[in-house]
Amino acid sequence: MTAEGFLEGRRLQMARGVLLQCIMGGYPPARFYGSDDGDLALVPDPAQIHRLPWSQQPRALAICDADELTGESSSLSTRGQLKAVIARYAALGLAPVVATELEFFVFAPNTDPTQPFQPPLGLDGRREDGCSAFSVSSNNGLRPFFSEVYECMAALGLPRDTFMHEMGVSQFEINLLHGDPLLLADQTFLFKHLLKEVALKHGLTVVCMAKPLAHTPGSSMHIHQSIVEIGSGRNVFSDEAGEPTATFRHFIGGQQAGMADFTALFAPNVNSYQRLCHPFASPNNACWSHDNRAAGLRIPASSAAARRVENRLPGADANPYLAIAASLAAGLYGIENELEPSAAIQGEFEVPDNLSLPCTLHAALERLKRSQLAKELFGKEFIEGYVASKTLELTSFFDEITPWERRVLAAQA
């Protein structure tokens, strides 16, 4: 839209079905988004209008809510779903607080998708070989790229906590500062968009796939969650003596109750399960633990005021609005129904059957499709539409034969 049209308040409308467009560009049958496929209004959030610092031509981006023409939020909007979850907390006098940890890879351009990704050439003319995890000099070869990333973050008002090289080859992680869930979802979305745009300027490719390289750790989007009282700001996960509260237990119980049903929301792509089936600290379970990275739900070591629950299941490929909404909705369900969690696990452990999670996209979608809890918390229209769109993607994947199949199976009798 032109700047003049935007400033005049001209309404931008979009077909309702676009919210269910799959990643290849197709759509599920129209019955999933209304047979008329009428319009939605895109309503900009005044707090999320940003001049894009990497663009040579003056250009701005506005994050919008997708609202029905009658004024209410569309049930197909993931941002609207997150706002609805936050409102349910507010009705109880509570406000969730979250932070996201986003991992990503920086690669050389990959013009042939049949070939593996490669790290970029650094300023020293070499490609990283994977020995730089947590090194103070690990990103020196990418310093011009990261310098512009920092500058653009500052221009967009994205505060950053820590930035580090992660375990994978040319893999990095950012920790965004904790705050309001909607703000953090917006910031996570903006950061991923910023990364890709700045990378293109520097002749690089940023990849937020869950598992872009074989034999290498995948990329997560861990979600740290706590809840405070509106007004006092007190963390309701800790009592006056600094001990865990019943609310803390019930929140974990709710997370466990929803994790298997919601796996397809946290791990939305075929590739997501490559990360989870080769768990380099990427646990595919609903166990919980004090500071054990093998558990899907980890309680990091912290002060009582900072007591929180870390959901380690979502990958970097997850929709931040939907992943945060699903995690917080499950926790609230546990609080409202006073659900008790399983016993905490420590050290090496075997996952009980009742705490195991789907390990393929097909299994996760079947679980989500049957979930009454998901339909209760997010509405039948959203869940059925989401499953329909993701089923299109899964079908498209199965329409291709992989190099592994040709290499290994062609010689079989």
C-alpha positions in Angstrom: 0.0 0.0 0.0 1.2 3.5 -0.7 2.2 5.6 2.4 -0.6 8.1 1.4 -3.2 5.4 1.3 -2.1 4.0 4.7 -2.0 7.4 6.4 -5.5 8.2 5.0 -6.7 5.1 6.8 -7.7 3.2 3.7 -8.9 -0.3 4.7 -6.9 -3.2 3.3 -9.0 -6.3 2.8 -7.8 -9.9 2.0 -9.6 -13.1 1.2 -10.3 -15.2 4.3 -8.8 -18.3 2.7 -5.3 -16.8 2.6 -5.0 -17.5 6.3 -5.1 -21.2 5.4 -2.8 -21.0 2.4 -0.2 -23.8 2.6 3.5 -23.3 2.2 3.5 -24.5 -1.4 0.8 -21.8 -2.3 -2.3 -24.0 -2.5 -5.5 -24.0 -0.4 -7.6 -26.6 1.3 -11.3 -26.9 0.1 -13.3 -23.8 0.6 -15.5 -25.4 3.3 -12.6 -24.9 5.7 -12.7 -21.1 5.5 -16.2 -20.3 4.4 -17.6 -21.4 1.0 -18.0 -17.7 -0.1 -14.3 -17.0 0.7 -15.3 -13.5 1.8 -12.9 -10.8 2.9 -11.2 -10.0 6.1 -10.0 -6.6 7.2 -6.3 -6.2 8.0 -6.1 -3.7 10.9 -2.7 -2.4 11.7 -1.4 -2.4 15.3 -0.3 1.2 15.9 2.6 -0.1 18.1 3.9 -2.3 15.3 4.5 0.0 12.4 8.2 0.0 11.5 10.4 1.8 8.9 12.5 -1.0 7.4 16.2 0.0 7.9 17.6 -2.4 5.4 15.5 -1.1 2.5 17.2 1.5 0.2 13.7 2.7 -0.9 11.8 4.2 2.0 9.4 1.4 3.1 7.6 0.4 6.2 6.0 -2.8 7.6 2.8 -2.9 9.7 1.8 -5.9 11.7 -1.9 -6.3 11.4 -4.8 -8.1 13.0 -7.0 -10.1 10.7 -10.6 -9.2 11.7 -13.9 -10.2 10.3 -15.7 -7.3 8.5 -18.2 -7.4 11.5 -15.3 -6.3 13.7 -14.4 -9.4 15.7 -11.1 -11.2 15.4 -11.0 -14.0 12.8 -10.8 -17.4 14.4 -8.3 -18.3 11.6 -5.8 -15.7 12.8 -2.9 -17.0 14.9 -2.3 -13.5 16.3 -6.0 -13.3 17.2 -5.7 -16.7 18.9 -2.8 -15.5 21.0 -4.7 -12.4 22.0 -7.7 -14.5 23.0 -5.5 -16.6 25.3 -4.0 -13.5 26.9 -7.5 -12.2 27.5 -8.5 -15.4 29.3 -5.6 -15.0 31.7 -6.6 -11.3 32.2 -10.1 -12.4 33.2 -8.5 -14.2 36.1 -6.4 -11.2 37.1 -3.3 -12.8 35.6 -0.8 -11.9 32.9 1.6 -14.4 31.3 5.2 -13.4 30.7 7.3 -15.1 28.0 10.6 -15.0 26.4 11.8 -16.9 23.2 15.1 -18.3 22.4 15.5 -18.6 18.6 18.2 -20.6 16.9 19.1 -20.3 13.2 21.7 -21.2 10.6 23.7 -18.8 8.4 24.6 -20.5 5.1 26.1 -19.7 1.7 23.6 -19.3 -1.1 22.0 -22.7 -2.0 20.9 -22.6 -5.6 20.5 -26.4 -5.9 18.1 -27.8 -3.3 19.4 -31.3 -4.0 22.7 -30.3 -2.5 23.4 -29.9 1.3 23.7 -26.4 2.8 27.2 -25.1 3.3 28.6 -22.5 5.8 29.6 -19.3 4.1 33.1 -18.3 3.4 34.4 -16.1 6.2 36.6 -13.1 5.9 39.6 -15.5 6.3 38.5 -17.3 3.2 37.5 -20.5 5.0 34.3 -22.3 5.8 33.5 -23.0 9.5 34.0 -26.6 10.4 31.8 -26.8 13.5 34.3 -26.1 16.2 33.0 -22.7 17.2 30.3 -23.3 19.7 30.1 -20.5 22.3 33.4 -19.1 21.0 34.1 -15.4 21.5 35.4 -15.2 18.0 33.0 -17.5 16.3 31.2 -14.9 14.2 34.2 -12.8 13.2 33.9 -14.1 9.6 30.3 -12.9 9.5 31.0 -9.6 11.4 29.6 -7.3 8.6 26.4 -9.3 8.6 25.9 -9.4 12.3 26.8 -5.7 12.7 23.9 -4.8 10.4 21.6 -7.2 12.2 22.4 -5.4 15.5 21.8 -2.0 13.9 18.5 -3.1 12.3 17.3 -4.6 15.6 18.0 -1.3 17.3 16.2 0.6 14.6 13.1 -1.7 15.0 13.2 -1.4 18.7 14.0 -5.1 19.3 15.9 -5.4 22.5 18.3 -8.4 22.7 19.5 -10.2 25.7 22.2 -12.5 24.5 23.6 -13.6 21.1 25.8 -16.6 20.8 27.2 -19.2 18.5 25.3 -22.5 19.0 26.4 -26.1 18.7 25.8 -26.5 14.9 28.0 -25.5 12.0 27.3 -21.8 11.5 24.4 -22.0 13.9 23.5 -19.0 16.2 21.0 -18.2 18.9 19.4 -15.1 20.2 17.5 -14.7 23.5 14.9 -12.0 23.4 14.0 -10.2 26.6 11.0 -11.5 28.5 7.7 -9.6 28.4 4.2 -9.5 27.1 3.5 -12.6 25.0 2.0 -10.7 22.0 4.9 -8.3 22.0 7.4 -11.3 22.1 5.6 -13.0 19.2 5.7 -9.8 17.2 9.4 -9.4 18.0 10.2 -13.0 17.1 8.4 -12.6 13.8 10.1 -9.3 13.0 13.5 -10.7 13.9 13.2 -13.7 11.6 12.1 -11.4 8.8 15.0 -9.0 9.5 17.5 -11.9 9.5 16.5 -13.1 6.1 16.4 -9.7 4.5 19.8 -8.6 5.9 21.3 -11.9 4.9 20.3 -11.4 1.3 22.1 -8.0 1.3 25.2 -9.8 2.4 25.0 -12.6 -0.1 24.0 -15.1 2.6 21.1 -17.4 3.4 19.5 -17.6 6.8 17.6 -20.8 7.4 15.1 -21.3 10.2 14.3 -25.0 9.3 14.1 -27.2 12.4 16.8 -29.5 11.0 18.7 -28.2 7.9 21.9 -30.4 8.3 22.3 -34.1 8.9 24.3 -35.2 12.0 24.0 -31.7 13.4 21.8 -30.3 16.2 18.6 -28.7 14.9 17.2 -25.3 15.6 14.7 -24.7 18.4 12.4 -21.9 19.6 12.3 -22.6 23.3 9.5 -20.7 25.1 10.1 -19.5 28.7 6.8 -18.9 30.6 5.8 -17.4 33.9 2.6 -15.7 35.2 2.3 -12.6 37.3 -0.6 -11.0 39.1 -2.0 -7.9 37.3 -1.2 -4.9 39.5 1.3 -6.4 41.9 3.5 -8.1 39.3 4.1 -11.0 41.7 5.2 -14.2 40.1 2.4 -16.6 41.0 4.7 -19.6 40.5 6.4 -18.8 43.9 4.9 -18.2 47.3 6.1 -15.7 49.9 8.7 -18.2 51.2 10.0 -18.7 47.7 8.6 -22.2 47.3 6.7 -23.5 44.3 2.9 -22.9 44.4 0.0 -25.1 43.5 -0.5 -22.8 40.5 3.0 -23.7 39.3 2.2 -27.4 39.6 -1.1 -27.0 37.8 0.5 -25.0 35.0 2.9 -27.9 34.4 0.1 -30.4 34.6 -1.7 -28.5 31.9 1.4 -28.3 29.7 1.7 -32.1 30.0 -2.0 -32.6 29.2 -1.8 -30.6 26.0 1.6 -31.4 24.7 0.8 -34.5 22.6 -2.4 -33.0 21.2 -0.6 -29.8 20.3 2.6 -31.3 18.9 1.6 -30.4 15.3 1.3 -26.7 16.4 4.8 -26.7 17.9 6.3 -28.9 15.2 4.4 -27.9 12.0 6.5 -29.4 9.2 7.8 -32.7 8.0 11.3 -31.5 8.8 10.4 -30.7 12.4 10.5 -34.3 13.3 14.0 -34.7 11.9 15.0 -32.5 14.8 12.9 -34.4 17.3 13.9 -37.9 16.2 17.6 -37.1 16.6 17.4 -35.3 19.9 20.5 -33.3 20.5 18.9 -31.6 23.5 15.6 -31.6 21.5 13.4 -33.7 23.6 10.2 -35.3 22.1 8.5 -35.9 25.4 6.1 -34.3 28.0 8.3 -35.1 31.0 9.3 -32.2 33.3 12.5 -31.7 35.3 14.5 -29.2 37.2 17.3 -28.1 34.9 17.4 -31.3 32.7 17.6 -30.6 29.0 16.4 -34.0 28.1 12.9 -33.1 29.4 10.4 -31.4 27.1 9.4 -29.1 30.0 12.5 -27.8 31.9 12.5 -25.6 35.0 15.7 -23.5 34.6 17.7 -22.8 37.7 16.6 -19.4 38.9 15.6 -17.2 41.8 12.0 -17.7 43.2 11.0 -14.4 41.5 12.1 -15.7 38.1 10.6 -19.2 38.5 9.4 -20.3 35.0 8.6 -23.2 32.8 10.6 -23.7 29.6 8.8 -25.5 26.7 11.6 -27.1 24.7 9.5 -28.7 22.0 8.9 -25.9 19.5 11.4 -25.6 16.6 12.6 -22.5 14.9 10.1 -23.3 12.1 7.1 -22.8 14.4 4.7 -19.9 14.1 5.6 -17.8 17.2 2.0 -16.6 17.7 0.6 -20.1 17.5 3.3 -21.8 19.5 3.1 -19.3 22.4 -0.7 -19.4 22.3 -0.8 -23.2 22.4 1.7 -23.4 25.3 0.0 -20.7 27.4 -3.5 -22.2 26.7 -2.4 -25.6 27.9 -0.9 -24.1 31.1 -4.1 -22.1 31.7 -6.2 -25.3 31.2 -4.1 -26.9 33.9 -4.6 -24.0 36.3 -8.4 -23.9 35.7 -8.8 -27.6 36.2 -6.2 -28.0 38.9 -4.3 -30.7 37.0 -1.4 -32.3 38.8 1.8 -33.1 36.9 3.7 -36.3 36.9 6.7 -36.7 39.2 9.7 -34.7 38.0 12.5 -36.7 36.4 16.2 -36.2 36.8 19.3 -37.7 35.2 18.9 -40.3 32.4 15.4 -41.6 32.1 13.0 -43.6 29.9 9.9 -41.8 28.7 6.7 -43.3 30.0 4.2 -44.2 27.3 1.7 -41.6 28.6 4.3 -38.8 28.2 5.6 -39.7 24.7 4.7 -37.5 21.8 3.9 -38.1 18.1 7.2 -38.5 16.1 5.9 -37.8 12.6 3.8 -35.0 11.1 1.2 -37.6 10.1 0.8 -38.9 13.6 0.8 -35.4 15.1 -1.9 -34.2 12.7 -4.0 -37.3 13.4 -3.7 -36.6 17.2 -4.6 -32.9 16.6 -7.6 -33.8 14.4 -9.0 -36.1 17.2 -8.3 -33.6 20.0 -11.4 -32.3 21.8 -9.1 -30.2 24.0 -7.6 -28.4 20.9 -11.1 -27.6 19.5 -12.2 -26.4 23.0 -9.3 -24.0 23.3 -8.9 -22.8 19.7 -12.2 -23.5 18.1 -13.3 -26.2 15.6 -12.9 -24.0 12.6 -9.2 -23.2 13.3 -8.2 -26.7 14.2 -9.9 -28.3 11.2 -8.6 -25.6 8.8 -5.0 -26.0 10.2 -5.1 -29.8 9.8 -6.5 -29.5 6.3 -3.7 -27.0 5.2 -0.9 -29.1 6.8 -2.3 -32.3 5.2 -1.9 -30.7 1.8 1.8 -30.1 2.7 2.3 -33.6 3.9 0.7 -35.0 0.7 3.0 -32.8 -1.4 6.0 -34.2 0.5 4.9 -37.8 -0.2 4.6 -36.9 -3.9 8.4 -36.8 -4.1 11.0 -39.6 -3.9 14.0 -38.7 -1.8 17.7 -39.4 -2.7 17.9 -41.8 0.2 15.2 -44.0 -1.3 16.9 -44.0 -4.7 20.3 -44.7 -3.2 19.3 -47.4 -0.7 16.2 -49.0 -1.9 16.7 -49.2 -5.7 19.2 -52.1 -5.4 16.9 -54.2 -3.2 15.5 -57.4 -4.6 
